[in-house]
Amino acid sequence: MAELDLSSEISVLRETFASVRQVVDVSRLTAEIEQLKVAASDPNIWDDAAKAQTVTSKLSRSQSQLAKLTDVEARLDDLEVLIEMANAEADSGVQTEAKNELAKLSTEIGELEVQTLLNGEYDSRAAVITIRAGAGGDDATDFAEMLMRMYLRYAEKHKMPAAVLDISYSEGAGIKSATFEIDYPYAFGTLSVEAGTHRLVRMSPFNSAGKRQTSFAAVEVVPLIEQTDVIEIPDADIRVDVFRSSGPGGQSVNTTDSAVRITHLPSGIVVSCQNEKSQIQNKAAALRVLQSRLLEQRRREEEATKKQLAGDVKASWGEQMRSYVMAPYQMVKDLRTDYEVNNPGAVFDGDIDGFLTAGIRWRKQL
């Protein structure tokens, strides 16, 4: 049996991992963890619940990041030992185990490398995603629901807590719009590359003639605001309406007027929430989403000013950015990165990691 030689592959992984450690600055991260531990151990920290939550969350994220780096480094060392063992014993089973571990490490180090690119001001935040059906009738509203399920399945597979805040159901199939929150570190930085217009091409299940139908849906991704963000919203700038929550087909799911709709009068932004049981909880959640959208609006205005000053003429994110083709062939292609796969079913089931990675790398090159 031939000896297993993975030295060149491991060398490349070590170089990539070394660059990741350098960007993360492990010494700084370790020092930061010690400082956060001291702050978290302060017996008076919970006098300010918001501050305590911020400290403990940051400590948990930092410890998780350091543990991941330590684990990968140890596994790289163990992999070399495993290869030596496989060759010494001429064991094909151990060789296969070594190859599988190399593939896993390659994926994990690649993910760590992509995370180092998420260094924008709000990239570390949780994300609020809104999907709206566009042109295409029932196909568009059905497509919007397919996209919502895609992102929720992605969150589920990665153990990211997700909560649907509001859904507007279509009279026919699918949804007119939906807003949901993915509360996980770097969810915004990771998923912000999904913002834009998505297009679906398929044999329409709603067309008796069996013709191909093209439909569209818009995806908006904004960072979730934190207690430290200062987005003042005067009461005079908002109108609050309450109504009865409802589910598919208008079926009542609440016997009280607990759902809340907030209209921000200066900007025209409208936010609804009917997920919580009480009107107070729904109003608080809706205000949080409104603040997130106003924060994103401010960020976009600042970016637009910077681009204008710099003479930036690149295409905007609002243009069509991905096509999902289910007929006459099977393909999902990102039109910005040219990344594509030939399995739309897997993509709609939440397998979008390749698109996210390609999008993050593409954005960094702009």
Secondary structure, DSSP 8 states (H G I E B T S, - for coil): ------HHHHHHHHHHHHHHHHHHTHHHHHHHHHHHHHHHT-TTGGGSHHHHHHHHHHHHHHHHHHHHHHHHHHHHHHHHHHHHHHHHHT-HHHHHHHHHHHHHHHHHHHHHHHHTT--STTTTS-EEEEEEE-SSHHHHHHHHHHHHHHHHHHHHHTT--EEEEEEEE-SSSSEEEEEEEE-STTHHHHHGGG-EEEEEEEE-TT-TT--EEEEEEEEEEEE---TT------GGGEEEEEE--B-GGG-BS-SS--EEEEEETTTTEEEEE-SSSSHHHHHHHHHHHHHHHHHHHHHHHHHHHHHHHHT-----TTSEEEEEE-SSS-EEEETTT--EES-HHHHHTT--HHHHHHHHHHHHH-
